[in-house]
Amino acid sequence: QVQLEESGGGLVQPGESLRLSCAASGGISNTNAMAWFRQPPEKEREFVAAVLWNGGTTYYRNSVKGRFTITRDKSKNTGYLQMDNLNPGDTAVYYCAADSGSSWYVGGSFYGMDFWGKGTPVTVSS
């Protein structure tokens, strides 16, 4: 059973940066992908970015391309989401997710996530 714990959220002003971390425990070596999703206030959860755990290929939602960077450190079982040039539209609770061996990217989102963290809030406001 993979357990995920996010950290790094907070309150920032527009244009500033944050780096989120996702620490995994319980055996993530069989995971196909680690992903970040977010849920803005009063909206549904949406895909943000994903990285294939072994191959390193990355995927992003269009609105964060060029501003967000997803990486992972396999030696530390930790994933990261570097978020630059944040704007108020990025305000949300950010969740880390991982699959148990199979996931897929279709139509701009990632599916098949089995494990989820509790989330870390990000607020972008002046």
N, C-alpha and C positions, 0 to 999 in steps of 0.2 A: 504494500500500500504506500503510494507516494504521498508525502505531505509537502505542501508548499507554503512558504511564508514570505509575504511581500514586506518591503520597507522602503523608505525614502520619499514618501509623499509629504505634502505640506502646502503652505500658502506662499505663492510667489506673484510678482507683478508681471504684466505683459512684457514679452521680450526676454524674460529670464529663463533659466534652465533648471532642470531637476534630473536626477538619475535614480530610477527605481531599481531595486534588486529583488530577486526571487530566489530564495534558498530552498533547495529540494532535499528531502531526506526519504529514506525508505526504498531506494533502488530506482534510479531514473535511467539507468543505462539502456533499458529496452525502449525508452521513449522515442517516438519518431520526431515529435516537435514540442517545443515549449512556446507558448503564445501569451500575448497580453490582450486583454479585452478591457473595455471600460463601460461604465454605466453613468451617463450624464444625469443630472437631476430631472426626475419625472420623464425619463426616456428609457427605452429598452437598451439592454447591453449590446455593445457592438465590438466587432473585431478591430484591433489596432495594429498588431504586428506579430509575426511568428518567425522562428528560426528552427531549421531542422537540426536536431540535437547532434547528430553525427556528421552530417554533410556540411552544415553551416549555411545552406541557402536561406535567404530571408524573403519575407513577404510583408507588405505594408498596405494599410488602407490609403486611398489616394490623398486624403486631407493631411496626412502626416508625412508623406514622402518628402525627403529633403530636410525635414526638421527632426524626426525621430530616428534613432538607430538602435536596433536590437542586436545583442550579442550574447554569447554564453561562454562560461569558463568551465569546461568539463572537469577539470581537476578539482574545482571547488563545488561542483554540482549547483552552480548558481547562474541564473540568467539576469540580464540587465536590459533596461530600456532607458537610453539617454534621450531626454526630451529637451530640445533647444527651441528658442524663439516661441515660447508658449504664448497662447492667446486665450481669451476667456472661453472660447469654444472647446478648449481642452479640459475644462473643469469637469471632473467626474471621479467616481471611485474606480480605481484601476485594479484589475484582477489578473493574477498569473494563473496559467492553466497548462496542463500537460496530459498527454494521452498514455495509454497502457501498451502501445505498440503500433497503433494504426490511427492515422488522421489524414485529412485531405483538405486541399485548398480548392474551393469552387466558388465562382461568382463573387470574388472579393472577400470571402470569409473563410475561416478555418473551422472544420467540423471534426467531431470525434474526440473531443477533450473529455477525459474521465476524472481528472483531479483538479481541484480549484483551491486557491488560497482564499483568505477571508477579505482581502482587498485593502488598499491603502488610498486615502483620499488625496486628491490633487485639486487645489483651488487656485485659479489664475484671476487675479482681480487687482485693480489699482485703488 
